[in-house]
Amino acid sequence: MIRYFNGVKTIREYNGYIHSIGRVLTIVILGSLCGLDKVEEIHQWAESPRTTEFMKEHFAIYTIPTCRWMETLLSIINPESLGTVNQ
């Protein structure tokens, strides 16, 4: 899942030096599947001990970005590239 979303294009340069786009999108999608729709809610959910352990075990996500950083990364995603990833 992370590898797939790492192919998403951004509207400005981003080299993934802190958190990859793929990891942030994976966290957001998993949070959305749990019924959360605000980044703040998703971030709070992702930081819970149970969720962080799940992220480590199943997705190799060892750190959760701050809420502000998640919002920043989500804001630079080119939405048109979401439908054409890896094509």
PDB file of N, CA, C and O in Angstrom:
ATOM      1  N   MET A   1       0.834  -1.185   0.000  1.00  0.00           N
ATOM      2  CA  MET A   1       0.000   0.000   0.000  1.00  0.00           C
ATOM      3  C   MET A   1       0.885   1.257   0.000  1.00  0.00           C
ATOM      4  O   MET A   1       0.667   2.189  -0.774  1.00  0.00           O
ATOM      5  N   ILE A   2       1.873   1.255   0.877  1.00  0.00           N
ATOM      6  CA  ILE A   2       2.763   2.415   0.958  1.00  0.00           C
ATOM      7  C   ILE A   2       3.523   2.593  -0.349  1.00  0.00           C
ATOM      8  O   ILE A   2       3.612   3.703  -0.872  1.00  0.00           O
ATOM      9  N   ARG A   3       4.065   1.512  -0.873  1.00  0.00           N
ATOM     10  CA  ARG A   3       4.816   1.573  -2.124  1.00  0.00           C
ATOM     11  C   ARG A   3       3.937   2.113  -3.253  1.00  0.00           C
ATOM     12  O   ARG A   3       4.390   2.918  -4.067  1.00  0.00           O
ATOM     13  N   TYR A   4       2.692   1.671  -3.297  1.00  0.00           N
ATOM     14  CA  TYR A   4       1.762   2.139  -4.323  1.00  0.00           C
ATOM     15  C   TYR A   4       1.584   3.655  -4.232  1.00  0.00           C
ATOM     16  O   TYR A   4       1.698   4.363  -5.232  1.00  0.00           O
ATOM     17  N   PHE A   5       1.306   4.142  -3.027  1.00  0.00           N
ATOM     18  CA  PHE A   5       1.043   5.576  -2.856  1.00  0.00           C
ATOM     19  C   PHE A   5       2.300   6.434  -2.923  1.00  0.00           C
ATOM     20  O   PHE A   5       2.197   7.653  -3.060  1.00  0.00           O
ATOM     21  N   ASN A   6       3.470   5.837  -2.832  1.00  0.00           N
ATOM     22  CA  ASN A   6       4.686   6.621  -3.030  1.00  0.00           C
ATOM     23  C   ASN A   6       4.795   7.105  -4.467  1.00  0.00           C
ATOM     24  O   ASN A   6       5.591   7.998  -4.761  1.00  0.00           O
ATOM     25  N   GLY A   7       4.007   6.529  -5.365  1.00  0.00           N
ATOM     26  CA  GLY A   7       3.997   6.967  -6.753  1.00  0.00           C
ATOM     27  C   GLY A   7       3.115   8.179  -7.016  1.00  0.00           C
ATOM     28  O   GLY A   7       3.075   8.680  -8.140  1.00  0.00           O
ATOM     29  N   VAL A   8       2.417   8.651  -6.010  1.00  0.00           N
ATOM     30  CA  VAL A   8       1.557   9.832  -6.159  1.00  0.00           C
ATOM     31  C   VAL A   8       2.429  11.055  -6.406  1.00  0.00           C
ATOM     32  O   VAL A   8       3.435  11.248  -5.724  1.00  0.00           O
ATOM     33  N   LYS A   9       2.061  11.862  -7.353  1.00  0.00           N
ATOM     34  CA  LYS A   9       2.796  13.083  -7.686  1.00  0.00           C
ATOM     35  C   LYS A   9       2.366  14.233  -6.779  1.00  0.00           C
ATOM     36  O   LYS A   9       1.243  14.268  -6.276  1.00  0.00           O
ATOM     37  N   THR A  10       3.284  15.163  -6.587  1.00  0.00           N
ATOM     38  CA  THR A  10       2.993  16.347  -5.784  1.00  0.00           C
ATOM     39  C   THR A  10       3.036  17.585  -6.672  1.00  0.00           C
ATOM     40  O   THR A  10       3.627  17.570  -7.751  1.00  0.00           O
ATOM     41  N   ILE A  11       2.408  18.647  -6.204  1.00  0.00           N
ATOM     42  CA  ILE A  11       2.374  19.881  -6.990  1.00  0.00           C
ATOM     43  C   ILE A  11       3.636  20.712  -6.803  1.00  0.00           C
ATOM     44  O   ILE A  11       3.861  21.674  -7.536  1.00  0.00           O
ATOM     45  N   ARG A  12       4.456  20.347  -5.827  1.00  0.00           N
ATOM     46  CA  ARG A  12       5.765  20.977  -5.672  1.00  0.00           C
ATOM     47  C   ARG A  12       6.755  19.933  -5.176  1.00  0.00           C
ATOM     48  O   ARG A  12       6.365  18.855  -4.728  1.00  0.00           O
ATOM     49  N   GLU A  13       8.015  20.257  -5.260  1.00  0.00           N
ATOM     50  CA  GLU A  13       9.088  19.320  -4.906  1.00  0.00           C
ATOM     51  C   GLU A  13       8.971  18.830  -3.468  1.00  0.00           C
ATOM     52  O   GLU A  13       8.814  19.621  -2.537  1.00  0.00           O
ATOM     53  N   TYR A  14       9.049  17.515  -3.305  1.00  0.00           N
ATOM     54  CA  TYR A  14       9.084  16.914  -1.971  1.00  0.00           C
ATOM     55  C   TYR A  14       9.868  15.616  -2.075  1.00  0.00           C
ATOM     56  O   TYR A  14       9.535  14.739  -2.872  1.00  0.00           O
ATOM     57  N   ASN A  15      10.916  15.501  -1.262  1.00  0.00           N
ATOM     58  CA  ASN A  15      11.780  14.323  -1.375  1.00  0.00           C
ATOM     59  C   ASN A  15      11.531  13.276  -0.294  1.00  0.00           C
ATOM     60  O   ASN A  15      12.255  12.282  -0.230  1.00  0.00           O
ATOM     61  N   GLY A  16      10.533  13.472   0.549  1.00  0.00           N
ATOM     62  CA  GLY A  16      10.180  12.464   1.538  1.00  0.00           C
ATOM     63  C   GLY A  16      11.175  12.316   2.663  1.00  0.00           C
ATOM     64  O   GLY A  16      11.270  11.250   3.274  1.00  0.00           O
ATOM     65  N   TYR A  17      11.920  13.371   2.948  1.00  0.00           N
ATOM     66  CA  TYR A  17      12.991  13.253   3.940  1.00  0.00           C
ATOM     67  C   TYR A  17      12.500  13.053   5.368  1.00  0.00           C
ATOM     68  O   TYR A  17      13.265  12.572   6.204  1.00  0.00           O
ATOM     69  N   ILE A  18      11.274  13.397   5.672  1.00  0.00           N
ATOM     70  CA  ILE A  18      10.753  13.167   7.025  1.00  0.00           C
ATOM     71  C   ILE A  18       9.741  12.023   6.998  1.00  0.00           C
ATOM     72  O   ILE A  18       9.915  11.025   7.697  1.00  0.00           O
ATOM     73  N   HIS A  19       8.712  12.160   6.218  1.00  0.00           N
ATOM     74  CA  HIS A  19       7.688  11.121   6.072  1.00  0.00           C
ATOM     75  C   HIS A  19       7.309  11.051   4.601  1.00  0.00           C
ATOM     76  O   HIS A  19       7.189  12.075   3.928  1.00  0.00           O
ATOM     77  N   SER A  20       7.125   9.847   4.119  1.00  0.00           N
ATOM     78  CA  SER A  20       6.782   9.700   2.706  1.00  0.00           C
ATOM     79  C   SER A  20       5.289   9.968   2.491  1.00  0.00           C
ATOM     80  O   SER A  20       4.467   9.792   3.391  1.00  0.00           O
ATOM     81  N   ILE A  21       4.978  10.388   1.296  1.00  0.00           N
ATOM     82  CA  ILE A  21       3.586  10.586   0.897  1.00  0.00           C
ATOM     83  C   ILE A  21       2.825   9.275   1.066  1.00  0.00           C
ATOM     84  O   ILE A  21       1.686   9.266   1.530  1.00  0.00           O
ATOM     85  N   GLY A  22       3.457   8.179   0.689  1.00  0.00           N
ATOM     86  CA  GLY A  22       2.821   6.866   0.798  1.00  0.00           C
ATOM     87  C   GLY A  22       2.437   6.513   2.230  1.00  0.00           C
ATOM     88  O   GLY A  22       1.357   5.971   2.469  1.00  0.00           O
ATOM     89  N   ARG A  23       3.301   6.812   3.168  1.00  0.00           N
ATOM     90  CA  ARG A  23       2.987   6.521   4.574  1.00  0.00           C
ATOM     91  C   ARG A  23       1.838   7.383   5.075  1.00  0.00           C
ATOM     92  O   ARG A  23       0.937   6.899   5.760  1.00  0.00           O
ATOM     93  N   VAL A  24       1.880   8.659   4.727  1.00  0.00           N
ATOM     94  CA  VAL A  24       0.802   9.555   5.176  1.00  0.00           C
ATOM     95  C   VAL A  24      -0.524   9.133   4.556  1.00  0.00           C
ATOM     96  O   VAL A  24      -1.536   9.085   5.254  1.00  0.00           O
ATOM     97  N   LEU A  25      -0.541   8.831   3.277  1.00  0.00           N
ATOM     98  CA  LEU A  25      -1.788   8.395   2.641  1.00  0.00           C
ATOM     99  C   LEU A  25      -2.276   7.070   3.233  1.00  0.00           C
ATOM    100  O   LEU A  25      -3.481   6.867   3.383  1.00  0.00           O
ATOM    101  N   THR A  26      -1.368   6.189   3.561  1.00  0.00           N
ATOM    102  CA  THR A  26      -1.757   4.920   4.189  1.00  0.00           C
ATOM    103  C   THR A  26      -2.427   5.183   5.532  1.00  0.00           C
ATOM    104  O   THR A  26      -3.472   4.602   5.824  1.00  0.00           O
ATOM    105  N   ILE A  27      -1.847   6.041   6.342  1.00  0.00           N
ATOM    106  CA  ILE A  27      -2.437   6.387   7.644  1.00  0.00           C
ATOM    107  C   ILE A  27      -3.812   7.008   7.458  1.00  0.00           C
ATOM    108  O   ILE A  27      -4.758   6.650   8.159  1.00  0.00           O
ATOM    109  N   VAL A  28      -3.925   7.935   6.518  1.00  0.00           N
ATOM    110  CA  VAL A  28      -5.202   8.631   6.289  1.00  0.00           C
ATOM    111  C   VAL A  28      -6.267   7.656   5.787  1.00  0.00           C
ATOM    112  O   VAL A  28      -7.408   7.701   6.246  1.00  0.00           O
ATOM    113  N   ILE A  29      -5.913   6.798   4.873  1.00  0.00           N
ATOM    114  CA  ILE A  29      -6.894   5.842   4.341  1.00  0.00           C
ATOM    115  C   ILE A  29      -7.335   4.860   5.425  1.00  0.00           C
ATOM    116  O   ILE A  29      -8.525   4.573   5.552  1.00  0.00           O
ATOM    117  N   LEU A  30      -6.390   4.348   6.201  1.00  0.00           N
ATOM    118  CA  LEU A  30      -6.762   3.436   7.287  1.00  0.00           C
ATOM    119  C   LEU A  30      -7.658   4.135   8.310  1.00  0.00           C
ATOM    120  O   LEU A  30      -8.632   3.553   8.787  1.00  0.00           O
ATOM    121  N   GLY A  31      -7.331   5.370   8.641  1.00  0.00           N
ATOM    122  CA  GLY A  31      -8.177   6.141   9.556  1.00  0.00           C
ATOM    123  C   GLY A  31      -9.566   6.376   8.982  1.00  0.00           C
ATOM    124  O   GLY A  31     -10.564   6.316   9.700  1.00  0.00           O
ATOM    125  N   SER A  32      -9.620   6.643   7.688  1.00  0.00           N
ATOM    126  CA  SER A  32     -10.917   6.846   7.027  1.00  0.00           C
ATOM    127  C   SER A  32     -11.750   5.571   7.042  1.00  0.00           C
ATOM    128  O   SER A  32     -12.967   5.618   7.221  1.00  0.00           O
ATOM    129  N   LEU A  33     -11.091   4.437   6.855  1.00  0.00           N
ATOM    130  CA  LEU A  33     -11.798   3.153   6.920  1.00  0.00           C
ATOM    131  C   LEU A  33     -12.351   2.887   8.316  1.00  0.00           C
ATOM    132  O   LEU A  33     -13.296   2.116   8.484  1.00  0.00           O
ATOM    133  N   CYS A  34     -11.761   3.526   9.304  1.00  0.00           N
ATOM    134  CA  CYS A  34     -12.255   3.403  10.691  1.00  0.00           C
ATOM    135  C   CYS A  34     -13.349   4.425  10.989  1.00  0.00           C
ATOM    136  O   CYS A  34     -13.805   4.532  12.128  1.00  0.00           O
ATOM    137  N   GLY A  35     -13.769   5.171   9.977  1.00  0.00           N
ATOM    138  CA  GLY A  35     -14.876   6.111  10.140  1.00  0.00           C
ATOM    139  C   GLY A  35     -14.458   7.523  10.506  1.00  0.00           C
ATOM    140  O   GLY A  35     -15.311   8.341  10.853  1.00  0.00           O
ATOM    141  N   LEU A  36     -13.181   7.831  10.440  1.00  0.00           N
ATOM    142  CA  LEU A  36     -12.698   9.173  10.785  1.00  0.00           C
ATOM    143  C   LEU A  36     -12.606  10.006   9.516  1.00  0.00           C
ATOM    144  O   LEU A  36     -12.208   9.503   8.465  1.00  0.00           O
ATOM    145  N   ASP A  37     -12.975  11.282   9.615  1.00  0.00           N
ATOM    146  CA  ASP A  37     -12.941  12.089   8.402  1.00  0.00           C
ATOM    147  C   ASP A  37     -12.160  13.388   8.533  1.00  0.00           C
ATOM    148  O   ASP A  37     -12.015  14.107   7.544  1.00  0.00           O
ATOM    149  N   LYS A  38     -11.658  13.711   9.703  1.00  0.00           N
ATOM    150  CA  LYS A  38     -10.852  14.917   9.891  1.00  0.00           C
ATOM    151  C   LYS A  38      -9.418  14.494  10.181  1.00  0.00           C
ATOM    152  O   LYS A  38      -9.177  13.498  10.863  1.00  0.00           O
ATOM    153  N   VAL A  39      -8.474  15.262   9.655  1.00  0.00           N
ATOM    154  CA  VAL A  39      -7.065  14.935   9.853  1.00  0.00           C
ATOM    155  C   VAL A  39      -6.728  14.892  11.343  1.00  0.00           C
ATOM    156  O   VAL A  39      -5.957  14.038  11.781  1.00  0.00           O
ATOM    157  N   GLU A  40      -7.297  15.799  12.115  1.00  0.00           N
ATOM    158  CA  GLU A  40      -7.037  15.815  13.561  1.00  0.00           C
ATOM    159  C   GLU A  40      -7.483  14.505  14.214  1.00  0.00           C
ATOM    160  O   GLU A  40      -6.783  13.963  15.069  1.00  0.00           O
ATOM    161  N   GLU A  41      -8.634  14.006  13.814  1.00  0.00           N
ATOM    162  CA  GLU A  41      -9.139  12.739  14.362  1.00  0.00           C
ATOM    163  C   GLU A  41      -8.247  11.563  13.933  1.00  0.00           C
ATOM    164  O   GLU A  41      -7.938  10.677  14.729  1.00  0.00           O
ATOM    165  N   ILE A  42      -7.852  11.579  12.680  1.00  0.00           N
ATOM    166  CA  ILE A  42      -6.999  10.512  12.164  1.00  0.00           C
ATOM    167  C   ILE A  42      -5.657  10.527  12.885  1.00  0.00           C
ATOM    168  O   ILE A  42      -5.133   9.474  13.249  1.00  0.00           O
ATOM    169  N   HIS A  43      -5.107  11.700  13.089  1.00  0.00           N
ATOM    170  CA  HIS A  43      -3.835  11.817  13.792  1.00  0.00           C
ATOM    171  C   HIS A  43      -3.949  11.301  15.227  1.00  0.00           C
ATOM    172  O   HIS A  43      -3.083  10.559  15.692  1.00  0.00           O
ATOM    173  N   GLN A  44      -4.993  11.685  15.913  1.00  0.00           N
ATOM    174  CA  GLN A  44      -5.198  11.229  17.288  1.00  0.00           C
ATOM    175  C   GLN A  44      -5.328   9.699  17.324  1.00  0.00           C
ATOM    176  O   GLN A  44      -4.738   9.044  18.183  1.00  0.00           O
ATOM    177  N   TRP A  45      -6.090   9.145  16.404  1.00  0.00           N
ATOM    178  CA  TRP A  45      -6.255   7.691  16.300  1.00  0.00           C
ATOM    179  C   TRP A  45      -4.915   7.018  16.024  1.00  0.00           C
ATOM    180  O   TRP A  45      -4.580   6.009  16.645  1.00  0.00           O
ATOM    181  N   ALA A  46      -4.142   7.586  15.081  1.00  0.00           N
ATOM    182  CA  ALA A  46      -2.870   6.988  14.681  1.00  0.00           C
ATOM    183  C   ALA A  46      -1.853   6.996  15.816  1.00  0.00           C
ATOM    184  O   ALA A  46      -0.980   6.130  15.866  1.00  0.00           O
ATOM    185  N   GLU A  47      -1.950   7.948  16.714  1.00  0.00           N
ATOM    186  CA  GLU A  47      -1.001   8.030  17.817  1.00  0.00           C
ATOM    187  C   GLU A  47      -1.372   7.151  19.012  1.00  0.00           C
ATOM    188  O   GLU A  47      -0.589   7.042  19.956  1.00  0.00           O
ATOM    189  N   SER A  48      -2.532   6.532  18.990  1.00  0.00           N
ATOM    190  CA  SER A  48      -2.903   5.668  20.109  1.00  0.00           C
ATOM    191  C   SER A  48      -1.964   4.464  20.150  1.00  0.00           C
ATOM    192  O   SER A  48      -1.530   3.990  19.100  1.00  0.00           O
ATOM    193  N   PRO A  49      -1.645   3.965  21.334  1.00  0.00           N
ATOM    194  CA  PRO A  49      -0.696   2.840  21.436  1.00  0.00           C
ATOM    195  C   PRO A  49      -1.091   1.622  20.598  1.00  0.00           C
ATOM    196  O   PRO A  49      -0.236   1.005  19.963  1.00  0.00           O
ATOM    197  N   ARG A  50      -2.332   1.287  20.594  1.00  0.00           N
ATOM    198  CA  ARG A  50      -2.787   0.115  19.829  1.00  0.00           C
ATOM    199  C   ARG A  50      -2.565   0.316  18.327  1.00  0.00           C
ATOM    200  O   ARG A  50      -2.102  -0.588  17.630  1.00  0.00           O
ATOM    201  N   THR A  51      -2.897   1.497  17.848  1.00  0.00           N
ATOM    202  CA  THR A  51      -2.738   1.788  16.421  1.00  0.00           C
ATOM    203  C   THR A  51      -1.265   1.887  16.036  1.00  0.00           C
ATOM    204  O   THR A  51      -0.871   1.379  14.986  1.00  0.00           O
ATOM    205  N   THR A  52      -0.451   2.527  16.860  1.00  0.00           N
ATOM    206  CA  THR A  52       0.970   2.631  16.509  1.00  0.00           C
ATOM    207  C   THR A  52       1.613   1.252  16.443  1.00  0.00           C
ATOM    208  O   THR A  52       2.471   1.007  15.595  1.00  0.00           O
ATOM    209  N   GLU A  53       1.212   0.364  17.319  1.00  0.00           N
ATOM    210  CA  GLU A  53       1.737  -1.005  17.279  1.00  0.00           C
ATOM    211  C   GLU A  53       1.288  -1.714  15.993  1.00  0.00           C
ATOM    212  O   GLU A  53       2.078  -2.415  15.361  1.00  0.00           O
ATOM    213  N   PHE A  54       0.034  -1.529  15.613  1.00  0.00           N
ATOM    214  CA  PHE A  54      -0.502  -2.105  14.379  1.00  0.00           C
ATOM    215  C   PHE A  54       0.258  -1.569  13.164  1.00  0.00           C
ATOM    216  O   PHE A  54       0.627  -2.329  12.268  1.00  0.00           O
ATOM    217  N   MET A  55       0.489  -0.247  13.144  1.00  0.00           N
ATOM    218  CA  MET A  55       1.212   0.372  12.025  1.00  0.00           C
ATOM    219  C   MET A  55       2.630  -0.186  11.919  1.00  0.00           C
ATOM    220  O   MET A  55       3.119  -0.432  10.816  1.00  0.00           O
ATOM    221  N   LYS A  56       3.288  -0.386  13.051  1.00  0.00           N
ATOM    222  CA  LYS A  56       4.642  -0.941  13.049  1.00  0.00           C
ATOM    223  C   LYS A  56       4.651  -2.363  12.505  1.00  0.00           C
ATOM    224  O   LYS A  56       5.459  -2.699  11.640  1.00  0.00           O
ATOM    225  N   GLU A  57       3.759  -3.185  13.009  1.00  0.00           N
ATOM    226  CA  GLU A  57       3.730  -4.598  12.644  1.00  0.00           C
ATOM    227  C   GLU A  57       3.339  -4.843  11.190  1.00  0.00           C
ATOM    228  O   GLU A  57       3.945  -5.673  10.512  1.00  0.00           O
ATOM    229  N   HIS A  58       2.332  -4.125  10.713  1.00  0.00           N
ATOM    230  CA  HIS A  58       1.762  -4.435   9.401  1.00  0.00           C
ATOM    231  C   HIS A  58       2.210  -3.519   8.260  1.00  0.00           C
ATOM    232  O   HIS A  58       2.129  -3.898   7.092  1.00  0.00           O
ATOM    233  N   PHE A  59       2.681  -2.321   8.594  1.00  0.00           N
ATOM    234  CA  PHE A  59       3.026  -1.365   7.540  1.00  0.00           C
ATOM    235  C   PHE A  59       4.423  -0.778   7.681  1.00  0.00           C
ATOM    236  O   PHE A  59       4.822   0.059   6.871  1.00  0.00           O
ATOM    237  N   ALA A  60       5.174  -1.203   8.697  1.00  0.00           N
ATOM    238  CA  ALA A  60       6.518  -0.679   8.955  1.00  0.00           C
ATOM    239  C   ALA A  60       6.523   0.845   9.085  1.00  0.00           C
ATOM    240  O   ALA A  60       7.467   1.511   8.660  1.00  0.00           O
ATOM    241  N   ILE A  61       5.468   1.382   9.670  1.00  0.00           N
ATOM    242  CA  ILE A  61       5.396   2.811   9.972  1.00  0.00           C
ATOM    243  C   ILE A  61       5.763   2.946  11.444  1.00  0.00           C
ATOM    244  O   ILE A  61       4.981   2.596  12.328  1.00  0.00           O
ATOM    245  N   TYR A  62       6.963   3.459  11.693  1.00  0.00           N
ATOM    246  CA  TYR A  62       7.483   3.511  13.055  1.00  0.00           C
ATOM    247  C   TYR A  62       7.265   4.845  13.752  1.00  0.00           C
ATOM    248  O   TYR A  62       7.336   4.929  14.978  1.00  0.00           O
ATOM    249  N   THR A  63       7.002   5.881  12.977  1.00  0.00           N
ATOM    250  CA  THR A  63       6.695   7.185  13.559  1.00  0.00           C
ATOM    251  C   THR A  63       5.479   7.769  12.853  1.00  0.00           C
ATOM    252  O   THR A  63       5.296   7.602  11.648  1.00  0.00           O
ATOM    253  N   ILE A  64       4.667   8.445  13.620  1.00  0.00           N
ATOM    254  CA  ILE A  64       3.469   9.090  13.080  1.00  0.00           C
ATOM    255  C   ILE A  64       3.790  10.577  12.914  1.00  0.00           C
ATOM    256  O   ILE A  64       4.242  11.221  13.860  1.00  0.00           O
ATOM    257  N   PRO A  65       3.561  11.123  11.725  1.00  0.00           N
ATOM    258  CA  PRO A  65       3.823  12.550  11.545  1.00  0.00           C
ATOM    259  C   PRO A  65       2.868  13.385  12.390  1.00  0.00           C
ATOM    260  O   PRO A  65       1.787  12.927  12.760  1.00  0.00           O
ATOM    261  N   THR A  66       3.271  14.595  12.686  1.00  0.00           N
ATOM    262  CA  THR A  66       2.384  15.495  13.418  1.00  0.00           C
ATOM    263  C   THR A  66       1.159  15.795  12.561  1.00  0.00           C
ATOM    264  O   THR A  66       1.169  15.603  11.345  1.00  0.00           O
ATOM    265  N   CYS A  67       0.131  16.257  13.204  1.00  0.00           N
ATOM    266  CA  CYS A  67      -1.107  16.602  12.488  1.00  0.00           C
ATOM    267  C   CYS A  67      -0.817  17.673  11.436  1.00  0.00           C
ATOM    268  O   CYS A  67      -1.303  17.583  10.309  1.00  0.00           O
ATOM    269  N   ARG A  68      -0.042  18.664  11.794  1.00  0.00           N
ATOM    270  CA  ARG A  68       0.285  19.757  10.872  1.00  0.00           C
ATOM    271  C   ARG A  68       1.065  19.224   9.669  1.00  0.00           C
ATOM    272  O   ARG A  68       0.818  19.637   8.536  1.00  0.00           O
ATOM    273  N   TRP A  69       1.999  18.313   9.912  1.00  0.00           N
ATOM    274  CA  TRP A  69       2.791  17.759   8.814  1.00  0.00           C
ATOM    275  C   TRP A  69       1.911  16.924   7.891  1.00  0.00           C
ATOM    276  O   TRP A  69       2.079  16.960   6.672  1.00  0.00           O
ATOM    277  N   MET A  70       0.973  16.169   8.467  1.00  0.00           N
ATOM    278  CA  MET A  70       0.043  15.399   7.637  1.00  0.00           C
ATOM    279  C   MET A  70      -0.754  16.341   6.746  1.00  0.00           C
ATOM    280  O   MET A  70      -0.913  16.078   5.554  1.00  0.00           O
ATOM    281  N   GLU A  71      -1.252  17.427   7.306  1.00  0.00           N
ATOM    282  CA  GLU A  71      -2.017  18.398   6.522  1.00  0.00           C
ATOM    283  C   GLU A  71      -1.161  19.002   5.411  1.00  0.00           C
ATOM    284  O   GLU A  71      -1.627  19.187   4.287  1.00  0.00           O
ATOM    285  N   THR A  72       0.093  19.306   5.736  1.00  0.00           N
ATOM    286  CA  THR A  72       1.000  19.887   4.739  1.00  0.00           C
ATOM    287  C   THR A  72       1.221  18.925   3.582  1.00  0.00           C
ATOM    288  O   THR A  72       1.140  19.323   2.420  1.00  0.00           O
ATOM    289  N   LEU A  73       1.498  17.662   3.890  1.00  0.00           N
ATOM    290  CA  LEU A  73       1.722  16.689   2.823  1.00  0.00           C
ATOM    291  C   LEU A  73       0.460  16.448   2.001  1.00  0.00           C
ATOM    292  O   LEU A  73       0.525  16.330   0.777  1.00  0.00           O
ATOM    293  N   LEU A  74      -0.669  16.377   2.662  1.00  0.00           N
ATOM    294  CA  LEU A  74      -1.920  16.180   1.923  1.00  0.00           C
ATOM    295  C   LEU A  74      -2.198  17.352   0.996  1.00  0.00           C
ATOM    296  O   LEU A  74      -2.786  17.179  -0.071  1.00  0.00           O
ATOM    297  N   SER A  75      -1.776  18.547   1.402  1.00  0.00           N
ATOM    298  CA  SER A  75      -2.055  19.737   0.587  1.00  0.00           C
ATOM    299  C   SER A  75      -1.200  19.820  -0.668  1.00  0.00           C
ATOM    300  O   SER A  75      -1.553  20.551  -1.594  1.00  0.00           O
ATOM    301  N   ILE A  76      -0.081  19.093  -0.730  1.00  0.00           N
ATOM    302  CA  ILE A  76       0.768  19.175  -1.923  1.00  0.00           C
ATOM    303  C   ILE A  76       0.551  18.015  -2.894  1.00  0.00           C
ATOM    304  O   ILE A  76       1.215  17.939  -3.928  1.00  0.00           O
ATOM    305  N   ILE A  77      -0.364  17.122  -2.570  1.00  0.00           N
ATOM    306  CA  ILE A  77      -0.662  16.009  -3.477  1.00  0.00           C
ATOM    307  C   ILE A  77      -1.392  16.529  -4.704  1.00  0.00           C
ATOM    308  O   ILE A  77      -2.334  17.314  -4.601  1.00  0.00           O
ATOM    309  N   ASN A  78      -0.945  16.081  -5.854  1.00  0.00           N
ATOM    310  CA  ASN A  78      -1.633  16.407  -7.097  1.00  0.00           C
ATOM    311  C   ASN A  78      -2.808  15.430  -7.217  1.00  0.00           C
ATOM    312  O   ASN A  78      -2.589  14.248  -7.482  1.00  0.00           O
ATOM    313  N   PRO A  79      -4.049  15.894  -7.028  1.00  0.00           N
ATOM    314  CA  PRO A  79      -5.185  14.983  -7.018  1.00  0.00           C
ATOM    315  C   PRO A  79      -5.372  14.202  -8.317  1.00  0.00           C
ATOM    316  O   PRO A  79      -5.907  13.094  -8.302  1.00  0.00           O
ATOM    317  N   GLU A  80      -4.938  14.768  -9.428  1.00  0.00           N
ATOM    318  CA  GLU A  80      -5.077  14.074 -10.717  1.00  0.00           C
ATOM    319  C   GLU A  80      -4.194  12.830 -10.773  1.00  0.00           C
ATOM    320  O   GLU A  80      -4.489  11.892 -11.513  1.00  0.00           O
ATOM    321  N   SER A  81      -3.115  12.820  -9.995  1.00  0.00           N
ATOM    322  CA  SER A  81      -2.214  11.667 -10.032  1.00  0.00           C
ATOM    323  C   SER A  81      -2.744  10.484  -9.237  1.00  0.00           C
ATOM    324  O   SER A  81      -2.242   9.372  -9.398  1.00  0.00           O
ATOM    325  N   LEU A  82      -3.727  10.686  -8.397  1.00  0.00           N
ATOM    326  CA  LEU A  82      -4.265   9.577  -7.591  1.00  0.00           C
ATOM    327  C   LEU A  82      -4.885   8.484  -8.454  1.00  0.00           C
ATOM    328  O   LEU A  82      -4.820   7.305  -8.107  1.00  0.00           O
ATOM    329  N   GLY A  83      -5.474   8.862  -9.552  1.00  0.00           N
ATOM    330  CA  GLY A  83      -6.106   7.881 -10.427  1.00  0.00           C
ATOM    331  C   GLY A  83      -5.155   7.263 -11.438  1.00  0.00           C
ATOM    332  O   GLY A  83      -5.534   6.346 -12.166  1.00  0.00           O
ATOM    333  N   THR A  84      -3.922   7.758 -11.489  1.00  0.00           N
ATOM    334  CA  THR A  84      -2.985   7.269 -12.491  1.00  0.00           C
ATOM    335  C   THR A  84      -1.691   6.746 -11.882  1.00  0.00           C
ATOM    336  O   THR A  84      -0.688   6.623 -12.585  1.00  0.00           O
ATOM    337  N   VAL A  85      -1.693   6.442 -10.609  1.00  0.00           N
ATOM    338  CA  VAL A  85      -0.493   5.946  -9.945  1.00  0.00           C
ATOM    339  C   VAL A  85      -0.043   4.647 -10.592  1.00  0.00           C
ATOM    340  O   VAL A  85      -0.853   3.751 -10.827  1.00  0.00           O
ATOM    341  N   ASN A  86       1.234   4.550 -10.875  1.00  0.00           N
ATOM    342  CA  ASN A  86       1.864   3.331 -11.414  1.00  0.00           C
ATOM    343  C   ASN A  86       1.298   2.887 -12.762  1.00  0.00           C
ATOM    344  O   ASN A  86       1.340   1.697 -13.074  1.00  0.00           O
ATOM    345  N   GLN A  87       0.784   3.790 -13.550  1.00  0.00           N
ATOM    346  CA  GLN A  87       0.280   3.414 -14.871  1.00  0.00           C
ATOM    347  C   GLN A  87       1.309   3.732 -15.918  1.00  0.00           C
ATOM    348  O   GLN A  87       1.079   3.491 -17.103  1.00  0.00           O
TER     349      GLN A  87
END
